[in-house]
Amino acid sequence: MLDELDVADLESEAAHGYVLGPASARDNVVEARGGRFDGGRGQRTREDFRLNLASNGLLAVRFSAAGAGHVGISVSGRRVTPEPHRVDAGNFQEFALDVPSSVGTGPGRIVLESDQPLTLLHYWSFGRVL
């Protein structure tokens, strides 16, 4: 693991230049599944923050969704989801995307956009082990 953003953890958000945007205290929630718990921010359709990345690494996202929808992710202005990634309704979901080699290694600006409100919980960046 190269980096981690724990959404709704104020220190983690500050360290990653997390852009809060429109939010209220009632959007701060705790999600649970199978004895695991994670806090996050609900009603999010756009996320914007920095994360250290590895060329050809992985970007993982943990979230919950009240309804099905689509998510697009850009890294440093480059779309890493050529087609919007489909998400289904459900709590405590995770998906991982490949970080293109063109993004390079080091800090990158992540922008996530969703056509449905999500509860965002966590982001992780991983390098690849050959």
C-alpha positions in Angstrom: 0.0 0.0 0.0 1.3 3.4 -1.0 -1.3 5.7 0.4 -4.7 5.8 2.1 -7.4 8.4 2.4 -9.8 7.7 5.2 -12.9 9.8 4.3 -14.5 11.8 7.2 -11.2 11.5 9.2 -10.3 15.2 9.4 -6.5 14.7 9.7 -6.5 12.3 6.7 -8.6 14.6 4.6 -6.4 17.6 5.4 -3.2 15.6 4.5 -4.7 14.7 1.1 -6.2 18.1 0.2 -9.7 16.7 0.3 -12.2 19.2 -1.1 -15.3 18.9 1.1 -17.7 20.9 -1.1 -21.4 20.8 -0.1 -21.7 18.8 3.1 -23.6 18.7 6.4 -23.1 16.9 9.7 -26.0 14.5 8.9 -24.0 13.2 5.9 -21.3 11.9 8.3 -22.2 8.2 8.7 -20.8 4.9 9.8 -21.4 1.9 7.6 -21.1 -1.8 8.7 -20.9 -5.2 7.1 -19.9 -8.5 8.5 -18.4 -7.0 11.7 -16.4 -4.4 9.8 -17.1 -0.7 10.3 -16.0 2.4 8.4 -17.0 6.0 8.6 -17.6 8.2 5.6 -19.4 11.0 4.0 -22.8 10.5 2.4 -24.6 12.3 -0.5 -21.4 12.6 -2.5 -21.5 13.0 -6.3 -18.0 14.5 -6.6 -14.8 13.9 -4.8 -11.5 15.8 -5.3 -8.3 15.0 -3.4 -4.5 14.0 -3.7 -3.2 10.5 -3.4 0.3 9.0 -4.0 0.1 6.6 -6.9 2.2 4.1 -8.7 2.4 3.8 -12.5 0.5 0.6 -13.3 -0.7 0.3 -9.7 -4.2 0.1 -8.3 -6.6 2.6 -7.0 -9.2 1.0 -4.7 -12.4 2.6 -3.4 -14.8 1.6 -0.6 -18.3 3.0 -0.7 -22.0 2.4 -0.2 -24.8 3.2 -2.7 -28.5 3.5 -2.2 -29.1 2.9 -5.9 -27.3 1.7 -9.0 -25.4 4.2 -11.0 -22.1 5.0 -12.7 -18.8 6.4 -11.5 -16.0 8.1 -13.5 -12.6 8.6 -12.1 -9.8 10.9 -13.4 -6.2 11.0 -12.2 -4.3 14.2 -12.8 -6.7 15.2 -15.5 -6.6 11.7 -17.3 -9.7 9.6 -17.3 -8.8 6.1 -15.8 -12.3 4.8 -16.5 -12.7 5.0 -20.3 -16.3 3.9 -19.8 -18.1 4.8 -16.5 -17.7 2.1 -13.9 -21.1 0.6 -13.0 -21.9 0.4 -9.3 -24.8 -1.5 -7.8 -27.0 -0.7 -4.7 -25.5 -2.0 -1.5 -23.4 -1.2 1.6 -19.7 -1.5 2.0 -18.7 -2.2 -1.6 -15.2 -2.1 -3.0 -13.7 -1.9 -6.5 -10.2 -1.4 -7.8 -9.0 0.3 -11.0 -5.7 0.1 -12.8 -3.6 3.3 -12.7 -2.4 3.8 -16.3 1.4 4.0 -16.8 0.8 7.5 -18.4 -0.2 8.8 -15.0 3.3 8.2 -13.6 4.4 7.6 -10.0 3.9 10.2 -7.2 1.2 12.5 -6.0 -1.9 12.7 -8.3 -5.1 14.6 -8.1 -8.1 12.2 -8.0 -11.6 13.3 -9.2 -14.5 10.9 -8.8 -17.9 11.9 -10.3 -21.0 9.8 -9.8 -24.5 10.1 -11.4 -26.0 8.9 -8.1 -25.2 10.1 -4.5 -22.7 7.7 -2.8 -21.4 7.3 0.7 -17.6 7.4 0.2 -15.6 5.6 2.9 -12.0 5.0 1.9 -9.5 5.2 -0.9 -6.2 3.2 -1.2 -3.4 3.3 -3.6 -1.3 0.2 -4.2 1.9 -0.6 -6.3 2.2 -3.8 -8.2 4.3 -6.7 -7.2 5.6 -8.7 -10.1 
